[in-house]
Amino acid sequence: MSNKQKSPSPLIYRREFLIGTAAVAAMAAVPTVFARTRRKKQGVRALSLTNAHTGETTRVDYWIDGSYQPEALAEIDTILRDHRDNEVCSIDTRLIDLLYNVNQKTICNSAKCFQILSGYRSPKTNRMLRRRGRGVAKNSLHMMGKAIDIKLPGVGNSNLFHAATAQRGGGVGYYGSSFVHMDVGKVRTWGKRSRYG
């Protein structure tokens, strides 16, 4: 009987080679994934806002390298305050991000200045507007800092409406040439048919 050891099949070598190659590829991909994640956290989100009632204008870098900037958010809260009684509310950062994303997606694709017709509304103001019969909801999201009525000079309200509905970030209402309403409530649209369903 021979003492010669039987050599492994070529298929075994091939399988080991493939496993080894896959492991090396996976290890090489790890830094790329981490780099991609890091890149998402880098950069600046800026907004330019004008209060149509007070004439106040601001441009703020509200998010820098993955962090909201408290002073910039406070400035946004102030410019979006209820101008009737000067009451300030903390504006939901999801609404601020929605504004930013809509600005990025408009046809001009540049940081235009939003004209704010209504940001935060105090319960008192909301009741007054309801009494005037302006189609104001009793539990309006404006009272929670989660809704805004805007125009974007240089961008028609129809295009603004479609840019907002494409985000699917909440409710979007079309009020003709007057303004577009955006909120971070349930996804829904009214006043105009959305191209995005």
C-alpha positions in Angstrom: 0.0 0.0 0.0 1.4 3.4 -1.0 2.1 6.1 1.7 1.6 8.9 -0.9 -0.9 11.5 0.3 -3.7 12.3 -2.1 -3.6 15.9 -3.4 -6.7 18.0 -3.0 -9.0 18.5 -5.9 -8.6 21.6 -8.0 -12.2 22.5 -7.1 -11.1 22.9 -3.4 -8.3 25.3 -4.4 -10.8 27.3 -6.5 -13.3 27.5 -3.7 -10.7 28.7 -1.2 -9.4 31.3 -3.6 -13.0 32.6 -4.1 -13.6 32.8 -0.4 -10.3 34.6 0.2 -11.0 37.1 -2.6 -14.5 37.9 -1.3 -13.0 38.5 2.2 -10.4 40.9 0.8 -13.0 42.8 -1.2 -15.3 43.1 1.9 -12.4 44.5 3.9 -11.5 46.9 1.2 -15.1 48.1 1.0 -15.4 49.0 4.7 -13.4 52.3 4.5 -15.5 53.3 1.5 -18.8 52.8 3.4 -17.4 54.8 6.4 -16.2 57.5 4.1 -19.6 57.8 2.5 -21.3 58.1 5.9 -18.8 60.7 6.9 -19.4 62.7 3.7 -23.2 62.8 4.5 -22.4 64.5 7.8 -20.2 67.1 6.2 -21.3 70.5 4.8 -23.6 73.4 5.5 -27.3 73.8 5.1 -28.3 77.5 4.8 -31.7 79.3 4.5 -32.6 82.8 3.5 -35.9 84.1 4.9 -37.9 87.3 4.7 -40.9 88.0 6.9 -43.5 89.5 4.6 -45.2 91.4 7.5 -42.2 92.8 9.4 -39.7 93.1 6.5 -37.1 91.3 8.5 -34.6 89.3 6.5 -32.0 86.7 7.6 -29.6 84.2 6.0 -28.4 81.5 8.4 -26.2 78.5 8.3 -28.5 76.4 10.5 -26.8 73.0 10.1 -23.0 72.5 9.9 -21.2 69.2 9.6 -24.0 67.1 11.1 -25.1 69.5 13.8 -27.9 72.0 14.1 -26.7 75.4 15.2 -28.7 76.7 18.2 -28.1 80.4 17.5 -29.2 80.0 13.9 -32.3 78.0 15.0 -33.2 80.8 17.5 -32.9 83.3 14.6 -35.3 81.2 12.5 -37.7 81.0 15.4 -37.7 84.8 15.8 -38.3 85.6 12.1 -41.1 83.0 12.0 -42.8 84.3 15.1 -46.4 85.4 15.3 -46.0 89.0 14.3 -49.4 90.0 15.7 -48.5 89.4 19.3 -44.7 88.9 19.0 -44.9 85.4 20.3 -42.0 83.1 19.5 -42.2 79.3 19.2 -39.5 76.6 18.6 -39.9 75.7 14.9 -39.7 71.9 14.2 -36.3 71.2 12.6 -38.1 68.8 10.2 -39.9 71.8 8.7 -36.7 73.7 8.4 -35.0 70.8 6.6 -38.1 70.5 4.4 -37.7 74.2 3.4 -34.0 73.6 2.7 -34.7 70.5 0.5 -37.5 72.3 -1.4 -35.2 75.2 -2.1 -32.6 72.8 -3.5 -35.1 71.1 -5.8 -36.7 74.2 -7.4 -35.9 74.9 -11.0 -33.4 77.6 -10.3 -31.6 75.2 -7.9 -30.1 78.0 -5.9 -30.5 79.4 -2.4 -33.4 81.9 -3.1 -35.0 83.9 -0.2 -38.3 82.4 1.0 -41.0 85.0 1.7 -42.8 84.0 4.8 -46.5 84.8 5.0 -47.3 82.7 8.1 -45.0 80.7 10.3 -45.9 80.2 14.0 -49.4 81.2 15.0 -50.4 81.6 18.6 -53.7 80.0 19.6 -55.2 83.5 20.0 -54.2 84.5 16.4 -55.5 81.1 15.1 -58.9 81.7 16.8 -59.1 85.2 15.3 -58.3 84.0 11.8 -60.9 81.2 12.1 -63.5 83.8 13.1 -62.7 85.7 9.9 -63.5 82.5 8.0 -60.2 82.0 6.2 -60.3 78.2 6.1 -58.0 78.0 9.2 -57.9 74.6 10.9 -59.0 74.6 14.6 -55.9 72.5 15.5 -53.6 74.1 12.9 -50.0 72.8 12.8 -49.0 76.5 12.6 -49.7 76.6 16.4 -47.0 73.9 17.0 -44.3 75.4 14.8 -44.8 72.6 12.3 -46.3 74.6 9.3 -45.4 77.5 7.1 -47.0 79.5 4.3 -44.5 80.7 1.7 -43.6 82.2 -1.6 -40.3 81.9 -3.4 -39.6 84.9 -5.7 -38.5 83.7 -9.1 -40.3 80.4 -8.7 -44.0 80.2 -9.5 -46.2 78.8 -6.8 -47.1 75.9 -9.1 -43.5 74.8 -9.4 -43.0 75.4 -5.7 -46.0 73.2 -4.9 -44.6 70.4 -7.1 -41.1 70.7 -5.5 -42.7 70.4 -2.1 -45.0 67.5 -2.8 -42.0 65.6 -4.3 -40.4 65.6 -0.9 -43.3 63.7 0.7 -42.4 65.3 4.0 -46.0 66.3 5.0 -48.9 68.3 3.9 -48.7 70.7 0.9 -51.5 73.1 0.0 -51.7 75.2 -3.1 -53.4 78.7 -2.8 -53.0 80.0 -6.3 -50.8 83.0 -6.6 -51.1 83.8 -2.9 -48.8 81.1 -1.3 -48.0 77.5 -0.8 -48.6 75.9 2.6 -46.1 73.2 3.8 -46.2 71.2 7.1 -44.6 68.2 8.6 -47.9 66.4 9.4 -49.4 63.6 7.5 -48.5 63.4 3.8 -51.4 64.9 1.8 -52.0 67.6 -0.8 -54.9 70.0 -1.5 -55.7 72.8 -3.9 -53.9 71.4 -6.9 -53.3 68.0 -8.3 -49.8 66.7 -7.5 -47.7 65.1 -10.3 -46.3 62.7 -7.8 -49.6 61.1 -6.6 
